[in-house]
Amino acid sequence: MPKFNKVPDEDALESLFEASHDKPVLLFLHDETCPLSSMAYDEILDVEGEVELVDVTTQDAVKRAVERRSGIKHESPQAIVLRKGVPTWNASHGRIRANSVTEAVAAARDV
């Protein structure tokens, strides 16, 4: 089971981009009111390690900052793997699968 860390603000998000220079960072953008997002969340529950959680219903500024900083158009639910300050993998909606996320994080370790 993963350890979820809520991304509280844009400064914390920037710190995650910086931290990705040392290790992969997994961002998960989640909407608690969306059934598709709930299905993706269930998949993320099977991923080991830390997951940086952005609640898109309450953290609009952080959600927009992820889009701006990563260059990836927002589509929640959304999973993004960061490495060396840039996204190396992303998926949204039904493409978020535990095995795909796990493989993407593992591949980012080698970047």
Backbone as a printed PyTorch tensor [residue, N CA C, xyz], in Angstrom:
tensor([[[  0.8460,  -1.1800,   0.0000],
         [  0.0000,   0.0000,   0.0000],
         [  0.8920,   1.2450,   0.0000]],

        [[  0.5160,   2.2280,  -0.7870],
         [  1.3490,   3.4370,  -0.8570],
         [  1.1580,   4.3490,   0.3470]],

        [[  2.0900,   5.2540,   0.4730],
         [  1.9590,   6.3290,   1.4540],
         [  1.5630,   7.5720,   0.6640]],

        [[  0.3600,   8.0960,   0.9290],
         [ -0.1140,   9.2870,   0.2430],
         [  0.3400,  10.5360,   0.9850]],

        [[  0.8870,  11.4870,   0.2370],
         [  1.2910,  12.7820,   0.7780],
         [  0.5350,  13.8500,   0.0070]],

        [[ -0.2840,  14.6100,   0.7020],
         [ -1.0210,  15.6750,   0.0380],
         [ -0.0550,  16.8100,  -0.3250]],

        [[ -0.1580,  17.2740,  -1.5550],
         [  0.6540,  18.4080,  -2.0080],
         [ -0.1120,  19.6700,  -1.6110]],

        [[  0.3540,  20.3910,  -0.5900],
         [ -0.4580,  21.4780,  -0.0280],
         [ -0.4820,  22.7640,  -0.8570]],

        [[  0.5870,  23.0260,  -1.6110],
         [  0.6470,  24.3100,  -2.3200],
         [  1.6700,  24.2470,  -3.4410]],

        [[  1.7950,  25.3400,  -4.1640],
         [  2.7020,  25.3880,  -5.3110],
         [  4.1700,  25.2880,  -4.8980]],

        [[  4.5190,  25.7990,  -3.7290],
         [  5.9020,  25.6740,  -3.2460],
         [  6.2630,  24.2090,  -3.0070]],

        [[  5.3300,  23.4630,  -2.4230],
         [  5.5680,  22.0350,  -2.1990],
         [  5.6850,  21.3000,  -3.5350]],

        [[  4.8750,  21.6950,  -4.5020],
         [  4.9630,  21.0880,  -5.8270],
         [  6.3420,  21.3430,  -6.4370]],

        [[  6.8140,  22.5580,  -6.3220],
         [  8.1380,  22.8820,  -6.8540],
         [  9.2130,  22.0490,  -6.1600]],

        [[  9.0590,  21.8310,  -4.8700],
         [ 10.0100,  20.9890,  -4.1320],
         [ 10.0040,  19.5520,  -4.6550]],

        [[  8.8400,  19.0760,  -5.0900],
         [  8.7570,  17.7260,  -5.6510],
         [  9.4810,  17.6350,  -6.9920]],

        [[  9.3460,  18.6770,  -7.8040],
         [ 10.0900,  18.6940,  -9.0630],
         [ 11.5880,  18.6670,  -8.7800]],

        [[ 12.0220,  19.3790,  -7.7590],
         [ 13.4370,  19.3690,  -7.3710],
         [ 13.8430,  18.0040,  -6.8250]],

        [[ 12.9890,  17.4070,  -5.9980],
         [ 13.2870,  16.0990,  -5.4220],
         [ 13.4160,  15.0280,  -6.4980]],

        [[ 12.7660,  15.2340,  -7.6270],
         [ 12.8110,  14.2420,  -8.7060],
         [ 14.2010,  14.1410,  -9.3370]],

        [[ 15.0940,  15.0550,  -8.9950],
         [ 16.4760,  14.9460,  -9.4690],
         [ 17.2010,  13.8110,  -8.7470]],

        [[ 16.7180,  13.4430,  -7.5560],
         [ 17.3350,  12.3820,  -6.7680],
         [ 16.6320,  11.0420,  -6.9080]],

        [[ 15.3150,  11.0750,  -7.1480],
         [ 14.5230,   9.8450,  -7.2470],
         [ 13.2320,  10.1530,  -8.0050]],

        [[ 12.5880,   9.1290,  -8.5510],
         [ 11.3100,   9.3590,  -9.2320],
         [ 10.2530,   9.8640,  -8.2450]],

        [[  9.3810,  10.7210,  -8.7260],
         [  8.2660,  11.2440,  -7.9460],
         [  6.9860,  10.9080,  -8.6970]],

        [[  6.0310,  10.3170,  -7.9840],
         [  4.7350,   9.9820,  -8.5740],
         [  3.6850,  10.9750,  -8.0920]],

        [[  3.1320,  11.7340,  -9.0350],
         [  2.0140,  12.6330,  -8.7490],
         [  0.7190,  11.9370,  -9.1450]],

        [[ -0.3030,  12.0520,  -8.3050],
         [ -1.6240,  11.5290,  -8.6500],
         [ -2.6430,  12.6360,  -8.4410]],

        [[ -3.2760,  13.0590,  -9.5270],
         [ -4.3070,  14.0880,  -9.4800],
         [ -5.6520,  13.3830,  -9.4120]],

        [[ -6.3840,  13.6540,  -8.3480],
         [ -7.5730,  12.8700,  -7.9960],
         [ -8.7600,  13.7800,  -7.7090]],

        [[ -9.9250,  13.3540,  -8.1810],
         [-11.1910,  14.0360,  -7.9110],
         [-12.0660,  13.0690,  -7.1310]],

        [[-12.2600,  13.3370,  -5.8570],
         [-13.0060,  12.4250,  -4.9910],
         [-14.4610,  12.2420,  -5.4010]],

        [[-14.9850,  13.1230,  -6.2400],
         [-16.3890,  13.0250,  -6.6430],
         [-16.5750,  12.2890,  -7.9680]],

        [[-15.4970,  11.8900,  -8.6020],
         [-15.5430,  11.2900,  -9.9420],
         [-15.4040,   9.7650,  -9.8620]],

        [[-16.3510,   9.0280, -10.4360],
         [-16.2410,   7.5580, -10.4170],
         [-14.9910,   7.0360, -11.1330]],

        [[-14.6050,   7.6500, -12.2390],
         [-13.3790,   7.2200, -12.9320],
         [-12.1560,   7.4430, -12.0620]],

        [[-12.1530,   8.5500, -11.3510],
         [-11.0390,   8.8450, -10.4640],
         [-10.9910,   7.8440,  -9.3060]],

        [[-12.1420,   7.4330,  -8.8350],
         [-12.1860,   6.4230,  -7.7720],
         [-11.6050,   5.0990,  -8.2590]],

        [[-11.8880,   4.7220,  -9.5010],
         [-11.3230,   3.5020, -10.0700],
         [ -9.7990,   3.6180, -10.1850]],

        [[ -9.3250,   4.7880, -10.6220],
         [ -7.8780,   5.0000, -10.7300],
         [ -7.2350,   4.9770,  -9.3400]],

        [[ -7.9080,   5.5680,  -8.3640],
         [ -7.4020,   5.5590,  -6.9850],
         [ -7.2380,   4.1210,  -6.4890]],

        [[ -8.2040,   3.2630,  -6.8060],
         [ -8.1090,   1.8630,  -6.4110],
         [ -6.8780,   1.2000,  -7.0280]],

        [[ -6.5480,   1.5660,  -8.2560],
         [ -5.3350,   1.0440,  -8.8980],
         [ -4.0850,   1.5510,  -8.1710]],

        [[ -4.0850,   2.8310,  -7.8220],
         [ -2.9320,   3.4270,  -7.1300],
         [ -2.7150,   2.7740,  -5.7700]],

        [[ -3.7910,   2.2790,  -5.1610],
         [ -3.6520,   1.5940,  -3.8720],
         [ -2.7470,   0.3650,  -3.9600]],

        [[ -2.5680,  -0.1760,  -5.1630],
         [ -1.7100,  -1.3420,  -5.3440],
         [ -0.2800,  -0.9810,  -5.7290]],

        [[  0.0650,   0.2920,  -5.6760],
         [  1.4130,   0.7560,  -6.0000],
         [  2.1800,   0.9620,  -4.6990]],

        [[  3.3820,   0.4350,  -4.6450],
         [  4.2220,   0.6010,  -3.4540],
         [  4.9310,   1.9530,  -3.4890]],

        [[  5.2420,   2.4790,  -2.3240],
         [  6.0240,   3.7130,  -2.2370],
         [  5.1690,   4.9270,  -1.9500]],

        [[  5.7300,   6.0770,  -2.2410],
         [  5.0580,   7.3390,  -1.9480],
         [  4.3170,   7.8550,  -3.1680]],

        [[  3.1420,   8.4060,  -2.9020],
         [  2.3150,   9.0060,  -3.9450],
         [  1.9810,  10.4230,  -3.4980]],

        [[  2.3290,  11.3770,  -4.3400],
         [  2.0650,  12.7810,  -4.0430],
         [  0.6790,  13.1060,  -4.6020]],

        [[ -0.2590,  13.3950,  -3.7280],
         [ -1.6750,  13.5190,  -4.0660],
         [ -2.1070,  14.9750,  -4.2220]],

        [[ -2.7380,  15.2650,  -5.3550],
         [ -3.3410,  16.5730,  -5.5910],
         [ -4.8380,  16.3560,  -5.7120]],

        [[ -5.6110,  16.9370,  -4.7960],
         [ -7.0680,  16.8720,  -4.8460],
         [ -7.5410,  17.9980,  -5.7610]],

        [[ -7.9440,  17.6380,  -6.9700],
         [ -8.2610,  18.6640,  -7.9680],
         [ -9.5240,  19.4520,  -7.6370]],

        [[-10.3620,  18.9440,  -6.7280],
         [-11.5790,  19.6780,  -6.3740],
         [-11.3040,  20.7950,  -5.3730]],

        [[-10.2430,  20.6590,  -4.5920],
         [ -9.9570,  21.6780,  -3.5740],
         [ -8.6470,  22.4200,  -3.8110]],

        [[ -7.8230,  21.9250,  -4.7350],
         [ -6.5010,  22.5060,  -4.9480],
         [ -6.3350,  22.9690,  -6.3970]],

        [[ -7.1860,  23.8700,  -6.8120],
         [ -7.1710,  24.3300,  -8.1980],
         [ -5.8310,  24.9570,  -8.5840]],

        [[ -5.2590,  25.7590,  -7.7050],
         [ -3.9800,  26.4090,  -8.0270],
         [ -2.8730,  25.3810,  -8.2130]],

        [[ -2.8530,  24.3470,  -7.3890],
         [ -1.8350,  23.3060,  -7.5120],
         [ -2.0730,  22.5190,  -8.7980]],

        [[ -3.3260,  22.2100,  -9.0850],
         [ -3.6630,  21.4900, -10.3220],
         [ -3.1700,  22.2660, -11.5390]],

        [[ -3.4210,  23.5680, -11.5640],
         [ -2.9770,  24.3950, -12.6910],
         [ -1.4470,  24.4820, -12.7460]],

        [[ -0.8190,  24.5000, -11.5780],
         [  0.6470,  24.5570, -11.5300],
         [  1.2630,  23.2690, -12.0650]],

        [[  0.6330,  22.1320, -11.8020],
         [  1.1280,  20.8610, -12.3550],
         [  1.0980,  20.9310, -13.8730]],

        [[ -0.0070,  21.4010, -14.4100],
         [ -0.1460,  21.5080, -15.8670],
         [  0.9040,  22.4590, -16.4450]],

        [[  1.0460,  23.6040, -15.8300],
         [  1.9940,  24.6150, -16.3010],
         [  3.4420,  24.1180, -16.1810]],

        [[  3.7640,  23.5370, -15.0510],
         [  5.1470,  23.1270, -14.7710],
         [  5.5540,  21.8860, -15.5700]],

        [[  4.6040,  20.9570, -15.7600],
         [  4.9250,  19.7080, -16.4540],
         [  4.7390,  19.8000, -17.9640]],

        [[  3.8750,  20.7190, -18.3940],
         [  3.5580,  20.7970, -19.8130],
         [  2.5310,  19.7690, -20.2460]],

        [[  1.9510,  19.0560, -19.3000],
         [  0.9510,  18.0260, -19.6000],
         [ -0.4330,  18.5860, -19.3010]],

        [[ -1.2970,  18.5460, -20.3110],
         [ -2.6680,  19.0280, -20.1510],
         [ -3.3690,  18.2440, -19.0350]],

        [[ -4.0780,  18.9760, -18.1770],
         [ -4.7710,  18.3430, -17.0530],
         [ -5.9410,  17.4910, -17.5390]],

        [[ -5.9820,  16.2500, -17.0550],
         [ -7.0890,  15.3310, -17.2820],
         [ -7.1810,  14.4290, -16.0600]],

        [[ -8.0050,  14.7870, -15.0920],
         [ -8.0700,  13.9250, -13.9120],
         [ -9.0890,  12.8120, -14.1600]],

        [[ -8.8240,  11.6430, -13.5890],
         [ -7.6380,  11.3170, -12.8040],
         [ -6.4060,  11.2580, -13.6870]],

        [[ -5.2820,  11.5330, -13.0780],
         [ -4.0450,  11.5930, -13.8420],
         [ -2.8770,  11.1720, -12.9590]],

        [[ -1.9890,  10.3650, -13.5210],
         [ -0.7630,   9.9690, -12.8380],
         [  0.4070,  10.4570, -13.6800]],

        [[  1.3840,  11.0600, -13.0160],
         [  2.5580,  11.5970, -13.6950],
         [  3.7980,  11.1770, -12.9070]],

        [[  4.7640,  10.6120, -13.6100],
         [  6.0500,  10.2800, -12.9860],
         [  7.0410,  11.3610, -13.3950]],

        [[  7.6860,  11.9460, -12.3900],
         [  8.7080,  12.9710, -12.6200],
         [ 10.0840,  12.3780, -12.3500]],

        [[ 11.0410,  12.7780, -13.1840],
         [ 12.4390,  12.4030, -12.9380],
         [ 13.3220,  13.4870, -13.5270]],

        [[ 14.2660,  13.9370, -12.7280],
         [ 15.1930,  15.0040, -13.1270],
         [ 14.4640,  16.2700, -13.5670]],

        [[ 13.3540,  16.5440, -12.8640],
         [ 12.6290,  17.7930, -13.0910],
         [ 11.6560,  17.7950, -14.2490]],

        [[ 11.4930,  16.6470, -14.9050],
         [ 10.5770,  16.5810, -16.0510],
         [  9.7210,  15.3210, -15.9610]],

        [[  8.5510,  15.3420, -16.5930],
         [  7.7330,  14.1300, -16.6230],
         [  8.3590,  13.0880, -17.5560]],

        [[  8.4080,  11.8480, -17.0960],
         [  8.9130,  10.7540, -17.9270],
         [  7.7900,   9.8320, -18.3700]],

        [[  6.6280,   9.9490, -17.7360],
         [  5.4880,   9.0870, -18.0580],
         [  4.2440,   9.7390, -17.4960]],

        [[  3.1320,   9.5470, -18.1730],
         [  1.8530,   9.9920, -17.6250],
         [  0.7330,   9.1710, -18.2240]],

        [[ -0.3590,   9.1040, -17.4850],
         [ -1.5650,   8.4140, -17.9330],
         [ -2.7590,   9.0700, -17.2670]],

        [[ -3.8960,   8.9220, -17.9050],
         [ -5.1180,   9.4490, -17.3070],
         [ -6.2520,   8.4450, -17.4900]],

        [[ -7.2960,   8.6790, -16.7390],
         [ -8.5230,   7.8860, -16.8040],
         [ -8.2390,   6.3860, -16.6800]],

        [[ -8.8000,   5.5830, -17.5590],
         [ -8.6880,   4.1300, -17.4760],
         [ -7.3200,   3.5750, -17.7960]],

        [[ -6.4180,   4.4180, -18.2670],
         [ -5.0550,   3.9520, -18.5460],
         [ -4.2060,   3.8830, -17.2840]],

        [[ -4.7310,   4.3510, -16.1720],
         [ -3.9930,   4.2750, -14.9040],
         [ -4.2010,   2.8790, -14.3300]],

        [[ -3.1590,   2.0720, -14.4330],
         [ -3.1630,   0.7020, -13.9310],
         [ -1.9660,   0.5230, -13.0140]],

        [[ -2.1550,  -0.2060, -11.9410],
         [ -1.0910,  -0.3800, -10.9550],
         [  0.1940,  -0.8750, -11.5970]],

        [[  0.0870,  -1.8690, -12.4790],
         [  1.3040,  -2.4230, -13.0730],
         [  2.0000,  -1.4050, -13.9740]],

        [[  1.2400,  -0.6020, -14.7100],
         [  1.8430,   0.4240, -15.5780],
         [  2.5400,   1.4990, -14.7580]],

        [[  1.8910,   1.9160, -13.6800],
         [  2.4760,   2.9430, -12.8120],
         [  3.7570,   2.4030, -12.1740]],

        [[  3.6950,   1.1850, -11.6640],
         [  4.8630,   0.5760, -11.0360],
         [  6.0200,   0.4660, -12.0230]],

        [[  5.7290,   0.0380, -13.2460],
         [  6.7650,  -0.0680, -14.2750],
         [  7.3420,   1.2940, -14.6270]],

        [[  6.4870,   2.3190, -14.6950],
         [  6.9630,   3.6700, -15.0400],
         [  7.8690,   4.2240, -13.9520]],

        [[  7.5210,   4.0000, -12.7050],
         [  8.3630,   4.4640, -11.5960],
         [  9.6960,   3.7210, -11.6240]],

        [[  9.6610,   2.4240, -11.8480],
         [ 10.8980,   1.6290, -11.9070],
         [ 11.7740,   2.0820, -13.0640]],

        [[ 11.1790,   2.3320, -14.2120],
         [ 11.9550,   2.7890, -15.3820],
         [ 12.5840,   4.1470, -15.1220]],

        [[ 11.8890,   5.0010, -14.3840],
         [ 12.4150,   6.3430, -14.0900],
         [ 13.6220,   6.2860, -13.1670]],

        [[ 13.7520,   5.2270, -12.4070],
         [ 14.9430,   5.0840, -11.5440],
         [ 16.2190,   5.0090, -12.3710]],

        [[ 16.0910,   4.4870, -13.5890],
         [ 17.2470,   4.2950, -14.4520],
         [ 17.5700,   5.5100, -15.3190]],

        [[ 16.7650,   6.5380, -15.2180],
         [ 16.9650,   7.7350, -16.0620],
         [ 18.0870,   8.5620, -15.4810]]])
